Amino acid sequence: MTSLSLDSPAKINLMLSVHGQRGDGFHALTSLIVALDFGDRLHVSLKGDGVDFHCSDPEVPTGEANLIVRAACAFRSRTGIKEGFKFDLDKRIPMGAGLGGGSSNAAVALRAMNELTGRPLNRSDLQDLAADLGSDCPFFIDAVPAKMTGRGDILDPLPQDLAKQLRGRRVLIFRPDFGVNTRWAYRRLIEASPRAYEPEALASARLNDFASSGELSGLLSNTFEACVGAKYLAIPCLLEELRAEGHLCLMSGSGSCCFALAENEAEVAAIRTICHSAWGSGLFFIETSIL
C-alpha cells in the first residue's frame, strides 16, 4: 500500500470547563468531547523524500505553521523513517471555528503515515506524538466519545451505554461569517481570572449527573461563552434566542461555531430559520450526527 484516504472528523464539546492556568502555561480543563460525521478528507501517499502539502482551501497555511506538516516532521523524527509523504487535504471544516479541524488533520495524518509505513508506532505512541502537536490532537487518534482532562491530553472513553446514547444524535452546526482565535480566547480568560474559571468540582458534578441520568440539558456548558460573547455579541444573542425557544445549544470550543441538538425535522427547520434570521447570508449551516 502506497496511498491512503481517511476522513478527518470535526468535533464538538458537549461540555467544556476551564479551571485555570497551570504552571506550564497550559490550562487545566474538563470536557466531554465527541466526533461528528462531518469533516475533511485527507489523502496521503508515499513519496521519495520530504513533505508536500496541498489543500483545497487557499487560506490554509502550507508551511511549517500547518499541523499536518508538523505531524509529518515529528513522525519521521520519532520513527527514523526516511520515506517522504504527500498530503492532499479536501477542506470542509471552517477555520477558527472551535471544531478542532487542524488537530483532527494532524492526528489523522499520524494514523495514515503509521499505516503506510507498517505501523512502527503503537496507539500509545501515536497519542503521545499527537499530544506534542496540540491539546486536542490525542482525541482524534480514536475519535470516540470521551471525557477529556489535563490540558486536553488525558482521555477516558465514555462507558459503552453512555456512548451509545450519544452516537447518531442529530447535530446542527452553525457558524457566523467570522472566526475566533483560540489563543486570543485563552488570553481573555487569563485577563478575567479568577472569576472566568470554573471549579473542577462543578464540572465533575455535571458529568456525574449526566452519567446517572443520560440527560444532556444539564451537561451543556462552556466556559468560553461568556468571554468570547462579550466581544462577539452575535454568538450569545443567537444562543439566547434558541434557548428561549427550548432548543439545546452551545458554542463549541473557543468558537465561533455553535451547535444545537435536534430531535425531528420540525426542530431542524425552526433552528435553521432562527439562525438564518440572526446571521444572514454569511451563515455556515450543516446537519450532521455524532459518531
C-alpha positions in Angstrom: 0.0 0.0 0.0 1.4 3.3 -1.1 -1.5 5.7 -0.5 -4.5 6.0 1.8 -7.5 8.3 2.2 -9.1 8.9 5.5 -11.9 11.1 6.9 -10.7 13.8 9.3 -13.8 14.5 11.5 -14.8 17.7 13.3 -15.5 17.6 17.0 -17.8 19.4 19.4 -17.5 19.8 23.2 -20.8 18.9 24.8 -19.2 20.4 27.9 -16.0 22.5 28.3 -15.0 23.7 31.7 -11.7 25.6 32.1 -10.3 25.6 35.6 -7.3 27.8 35.5 -3.8 28.2 34.1 -1.2 25.6 35.1 2.4 26.2 36.0 3.5 25.1 32.5 1.3 27.7 30.9 -1.4 25.3 29.7 -4.9 25.5 31.1 -6.5 22.7 33.2 -9.8 21.6 31.8 -12.6 19.1 31.9 -14.6 18.3 28.8 -16.9 15.8 27.2 -15.9 15.6 23.6 -17.4 13.8 20.6 -16.6 13.5 16.9 -19.0 14.3 14.1 -20.0 12.6 10.9 -18.7 15.7 9.1 -15.2 16.8 8.3 -12.3 17.0 5.9 -10.9 14.3 3.7 -7.1 13.6 3.7 -5.3 11.7 1.1 -1.7 10.6 2.0 0.8 8.9 -0.3 4.4 7.9 0.0 7.0 9.9 -2.0 10.7 9.7 -2.4 11.7 12.3 0.2 10.5 15.4 2.0 6.9 16.5 2.8 4.5 18.0 0.3 1.1 19.5 1.4 -1.7 20.8 -0.8 -5.1 22.0 0.3 -8.4 22.8 -1.5 -8.7 25.9 0.7 -6.0 28.5 -0.3 -6.3 30.2 3.1 -4.9 27.1 4.9 -1.2 27.6 5.6 1.1 25.2 3.7 4.4 25.6 5.5 5.6 24.7 9.0 2.7 26.5 10.5 0.5 23.7 9.2 -0.2 21.0 11.7 -0.1 18.2 9.1 3.4 19.3 8.0 4.5 19.4 11.7 3.0 16.0 12.2 4.9 14.6 9.3 8.2 16.0 10.5 7.5 14.7 14.1 6.6 11.2 12.8 9.7 11.0 10.6 11.9 12.2 13.5 10.3 9.8 16.0 10.5 6.7 13.8 13.6 7.4 11.8 11.7 6.6 8.6 13.3 8.1 5.5 10.3 8.0 3.2 8.6 11.2 2.3 4.9 11.9 2.3 2.5 13.8 0.1 -0.7 15.2 1.6 -3.8 16.4 -0.2 -6.5 17.9 2.1 -10.1 18.4 0.9 -11.0 21.1 3.5 -14.6 21.4 4.7 -14.2 22.2 8.4 -14.2 26.0 8.8 -11.1 27.6 10.4 -11.3 29.5 13.6 -14.5 27.6 14.4 -13.8 25.6 17.6 -14.4 22.3 15.7 -10.8 21.0 16.0 -10.1 20.9 12.3 -6.3 21.4 12.5 -6.0 19.0 15.4 -8.0 16.4 13.5 -5.9 16.8 10.4 -2.7 16.3 12.4 -3.9 13.2 14.2 -5.3 11.6 11.0 -2.1 12.3 9.2 -0.2 10.4 12.0 -2.6 7.5 11.7 -2.2 7.4 7.9 1.6 7.6 8.0 1.7 4.9 10.6 -0.4 2.6 8.4 1.6 3.3 5.2 4.9 2.5 6.9 4.0 -0.8 8.6 2.7 0.5 12.0 6.1 1.4 13.6 4.2 3.2 16.4 1.5 1.7 18.7 -1.6 3.5 19.8 0.0 4.9 22.9 3.0 6.2 20.9 0.6 7.9 18.5 -1.3 9.6 21.3 2.0 10.9 22.8 3.1 12.2 19.5 -0.3 13.8 19.0 -0.1 15.5 22.4 3.1 17.2 21.4 1.3 18.8 18.4 -1.7 20.1 20.3 -4.0 19.6 23.2 -7.0 18.4 21.1 -4.9 16.1 18.9 -4.8 12.9 21.0 -8.7 12.7 20.9 -8.6 12.2 17.2 -6.5 9.1 17.3 -9.5 7.1 18.2 -12.3 9.8 18.0 -14.7 8.0 20.4 -16.9 9.9 22.9 -14.6 10.7 25.8 -14.1 12.7 29.0 -11.1 14.9 28.5 -9.0 16.2 31.3 -5.5 17.6 32.0 -4.7 20.1 29.3 -6.8 18.0 26.9 -4.3 15.2 26.6 -5.9 12.8 29.2 -8.8 10.8 27.7 -11.2 8.4 29.3 -13.7 6.9 26.8 -17.2 7.0 28.0 -18.9 3.8 29.2 -20.5 2.0 26.2 -24.0 2.7 27.4 -23.5 6.4 27.5 -21.6 6.5 24.2 -24.4 4.5 22.6 -26.9 7.2 23.8 -24.9 9.9 22.0 -24.0 8.1 18.8 -26.3 9.1 16.0 -27.7 12.1 17.7 -28.7 14.8 15.2 -26.5 17.8 15.4 -26.8 21.2 13.6 -23.6 23.1 13.2 -23.7 26.9 12.5 -21.0 29.5 12.2 -21.2 33.3 11.6 -19.0 34.9 9.0 -16.1 35.3 11.4 -13.8 33.1 13.3 -12.3 33.2 16.8 -8.6 32.8 17.5 -8.1 30.2 20.2 -5.0 32.0 21.7 -7.0 35.2 21.9 -9.8 33.4 23.7 -7.5 31.9 26.3 -5.9 35.4 26.9 -9.4 36.7 27.6 -9.8 34.0 30.2 -6.5 35.0 31.8 -7.4 38.7 31.8 -10.7 37.9 33.6 -9.2 35.4 36.1 -10.0 34.0 38.5 -13.7 34.8 38.1 -13.7 33.5 34.5 -12.7 30.0 35.5 -14.9 27.2 36.8 -14.1 24.9 39.7 -13.2 21.4 38.8 -15.7 20.0 41.3 -18.6 21.7 39.5 -17.6 20.2 36.1 -17.3 16.8 37.8 -20.7 17.1 39.3 -22.2 18.0 35.9 -20.6 14.9 34.3 -21.7 12.7 37.2 -25.3 13.9 36.7 -25.1 13.1 33.0 -23.7 9.7 33.7 -26.6 8.8 36.1 -29.4 10.4 34.1 -28.3 10.5 30.5 -29.8 13.9 30.2 -27.9 16.4 28.1 -29.7 19.5 29.2 -27.8 19.8 32.5 -24.5 19.0 30.8 -24.2 21.7 28.1 -21.8 24.3 29.4 -18.8 26.2 28.0 -16.5 28.5 30.0 -15.6 30.4 26.8 -19.1 31.5 26.0 -19.0 34.5 28.4 -15.6 35.9 27.5 -16.0 35.3 23.7 -19.5 36.5 23.7 -18.5 39.8 25.5 -16.8 40.8 22.2 -18.7 38.8 19.6 -22.3 39.6 20.7 -23.8 37.8 17.7 -23.0 34.5 19.4 -24.8 34.9 22.8 -27.7 36.8 21.1 -28.4 33.8 18.8 -27.9 31.2 21.5 -30.2 33.0 23.9 -32.9 33.2 21.3 -32.6 29.5 20.6 -32.6 28.6 24.3 -35.7 30.8 24.8 -37.4 28.5 22.2 -36.4 25.4 24.2 -33.6 24.2 21.9 -30.4 22.6 23.4 -27.5 24.6 22.0 -23.9 25.7 22.9 -20.8 27.3 21.5 -18.2 24.6 20.6 -14.6 25.1 22.0 -13.5 28.7 21.8 -15.9 29.4 18.9 -17.1 30.7 16.7 -19.1 27.7 15.7 -22.1 26.7 17.7 -24.3 23.7 17.6 -27.8 22.6 18.5 -29.2 19.1 19.1 -32.4 18.4 17.2 -35.0 15.6 17.6 -37.0 15.9 14.4 -37.4 17.7 11.1 -39.6 20.4 12.6 -37.0 21.3 15.1 -34.3 21.3 12.4 -36.4 23.7 10.4 -37.1 26.0 13.3 -33.4 26.2 14.3 -32.4 26.8 10.7 -34.9 29.7 10.4 -33.7 31.4 13.6 -30.0 31.0 12.5 -30.6 32.5 9.1 -32.6 35.3 10.5 -29.8 36.2 13.0 -26.7 35.7 11.0 -27.9 36.3 7.4 -26.1 35.3 4.2 -22.7 34.7 5.9 -24.1 31.8 7.9 -22.4 28.4 7.6 -25.0 25.8 8.4 -24.9 22.0 8.2 -26.8 19.0 9.6 -24.7 16.0 10.8 -24.6 13.5 13.7 -22.4 12.3 16.5 -20.0 9.4 15.6 
